[in-house]
Amino acid sequence: MANIITNLKERRKEKKISQQELAQLVGVRRETIVHLENNRYNPSLEMALKIAEIFECHVEEIFQLNTKEN
Protein backbone atom coordinates (compact mmCIF):
# COMPACT_ATOMS: atom_id res chain seq x y z
CA MET A 1 0.00 0.00 0.00
CA ALA A 2 1.13 3.52 -0.71
CA ASN A 3 2.34 5.71 2.12
CA ILE A 4 1.42 8.83 0.17
CA ILE A 5 -2.12 10.10 -0.33
CA THR A 6 -3.02 12.54 -3.05
CA ASN A 7 -5.66 14.87 -4.36
CA LEU A 8 -4.13 14.73 -7.83
CA LYS A 9 -7.36 13.66 -9.52
CA GLU A 10 -9.25 16.66 -8.14
CA ARG A 11 -6.44 19.05 -9.12
CA ARG A 12 -6.26 17.57 -12.60
CA LYS A 13 -10.01 17.89 -13.14
CA GLU A 14 -10.00 21.50 -11.87
CA LYS A 15 -7.42 22.34 -14.54
CA LYS A 16 -9.31 20.30 -17.16
CA ILE A 17 -6.26 18.18 -17.96
CA SER A 18 -6.77 14.56 -19.03
CA GLN A 19 -4.74 11.73 -17.54
CA GLN A 20 -3.02 11.31 -20.90
CA GLU A 21 -2.14 15.01 -21.13
CA LEU A 22 -0.72 15.01 -17.60
CA ALA A 23 1.25 11.84 -18.32
CA GLN A 24 2.81 13.47 -21.38
CA LEU A 25 3.71 16.61 -19.43
CA VAL A 26 5.33 14.55 -16.66
CA GLY A 27 6.97 12.08 -19.04
CA VAL A 28 5.26 8.91 -17.79
CA ARG A 29 2.59 6.49 -19.03
CA ARG A 30 -1.10 7.22 -18.42
CA GLU A 31 -1.27 4.12 -16.21
CA THR A 32 1.20 5.76 -13.83
CA ILE A 33 -1.17 8.70 -13.39
CA VAL A 34 -4.05 6.25 -12.76
CA HIS A 35 -2.01 4.52 -10.04
CA LEU A 36 -1.02 7.84 -8.48
CA GLU A 37 -4.63 9.04 -8.39
CA ASN A 38 -5.77 5.80 -6.75
CA ASN A 39 -3.03 5.91 -4.08
CA ARG A 40 -1.47 2.70 -5.42
CA TYR A 41 1.88 4.23 -6.29
CA ASN A 42 4.28 6.54 -4.49
CA PRO A 43 5.79 9.12 -6.83
CA SER A 44 9.51 9.69 -6.95
CA LEU A 45 10.65 13.04 -5.63
CA GLU A 46 11.40 14.15 -9.19
CA MET A 47 7.92 13.15 -10.38
CA ALA A 48 6.22 14.87 -7.43
CA LEU A 49 8.18 18.07 -8.11
CA LYS A 50 7.31 17.99 -11.82
CA ILE A 51 3.62 17.55 -11.03
CA ALA A 52 3.69 20.41 -8.53
CA GLU A 53 5.40 22.60 -11.11
CA ILE A 54 2.72 21.77 -13.71
CA PHE A 55 -0.02 22.76 -11.24
CA GLU A 56 1.99 25.77 -10.01
CA CYS A 57 1.78 24.80 -6.35
CA HIS A 58 3.79 23.23 -3.54
CA VAL A 59 4.25 19.45 -3.50
CA GLU A 60 2.43 19.29 -0.14
CA GLU A 61 -0.68 20.72 -1.78
CA ILE A 62 -0.97 17.56 -3.91
CA PHE A 63 0.80 14.82 -1.95
CA GLN A 64 0.63 14.15 1.79
CA LEU A 65 2.19 11.49 3.97
CA ASN A 66 -0.39 8.97 5.17
CA THR A 67 0.25 8.71 8.90
CA LYS A 68 -2.81 6.58 9.73
CA GLU A 69 -2.27 3.05 10.97
CA ASN A 70 -3.92 0.38 8.80
N, C-alpha and C positions, 0 to 999 in steps of 0.2 A: 504493500500500500504506500501511496505517496505521503511524504511528510510535509508537502507544500499544498496549500489550498489556494484557489484562484477565483477571481471574478472576470477572467479573460473573456468568456463568452458574452457577458453583459457589456463589457467595454467594446468588444468587436462589433456587436449589434448596434450600440450607440453611434459608432462611427460609420455604420453601414459598410463594413468590410467583410467580404466572404472569407470562409476558412481558407479557400484556395489562394485568394489575394494575400491574406496575411502570411500564409506559408511561403509564398514567393518573395514577399518583402523580407522575411526572416531568413530565407534560404534553407527551408526544411520541406518535408512532404506534408500534404494536407492531413494525413493520418496522425502526424505528430501534434498538430494543433488540436485534433479531436481528442487525443489522449491528455493533452494539457488541460483542455476545458473540462474534462471529466475526472480530473484529479487522479489520473492513472500514471502520470509521468512527471518526474521532477525535472524542470528545465536546468540546463547548465547555466552558470553565471553569465556567460557570454550571450546565450539565448534570452535570458531574462532581461539583460540590459538592452538588447536589440529591441525586444518587444516594448519595453518602457519608452525607449526612444521613439518608436513608431507612434505610440499613443501620447507622446509628449508629457510624461508623468514620471514619478518616482517608482522604482521597482516595487516598493512596499504597497503602492496603491493597487497593484495587480496581483502580487503574490505575497502570501503570508505563511508563516510557519505554523503548522498544525500542532498545537501543544496539548490537545485532548488525548487522554488515554483511551485506547480501544478495548 
